[in-house]
Amino acid sequence: MLPPLPSAPFSVSKRRPDRRGFAPLPRSFYDRATLKVARALIGKVLVHDAPDGRASGVIVETEAYIGESDPACHAAPGPTRRNAPLYGPPGIAYVYLNYGIHYLVNAVTESDGHPAAVLIRALEPKEGIALMRRRRSTARRSGDAIPEADLCRGPGNLTRALAIDLARNRYDLTSSALRIEDQAERRRPVAWTRRIGINVGIEHEWRVYATDSSAVSR
């Protein structure tokens, strides 16, 4: 069963800047071809205001998953309760539990009824680095021992560092505590490769990453 939705998660609300002067990306940013969104997200900033504090990071690696014809996309079997956010409006967060271990966060793209999303794979930590270290700490390893570039390397690590879980599924990325902002970061050089960690749809070069970042997947 999906967790309760935040209030009016799909409403088109005003994008109000926070105290730092940054506003979330508009819904129109996501309402276009998924590959364009995947590229445009490089250099944007994923922000989460959680109860224990704010953490954010510059997006440096993404992957596109496009439609029912893409066997690696969760929409491949058609509409289900789990993949329902993919069919909804663009600019919504699609969060799911992967292999029962890690939460992964995606930005839904394209228009209603066209299931597609961009998986956020890696961030360069920006705000709340000490908080990220506490969240990444385990019984076996202190977060203080994790190099900064490794804190948000990989989609499961970044959700843990930013405290993103199933409760954030279907959050509106254009107006909620979980959002993506344009903070006027420099434009990054990128490269495209095949997607990582899948065994179907491997012919598509739909992974894009910043070539000058030390935080991307190895």
Secondary structure, DSSP 8 states (H G I E B T S, - for coil): ------SSTTS-------TTS--B--HHHHSS-HHHHHHHTTT-EEEEEETTEEEEEEEEEEEEEESTT-TTSTTTT---STTGGGGS-TTBEEEEEETTTEEEEEEE-SSTT--EEEEEEEEEEEE-HHHHHHHH--SS--GGGS-GGGTTBSHHHHHHHTT--GGGTT-BTTTSSEEEE--------EEEE--SS-SSSTT---EEEETT-SSS--
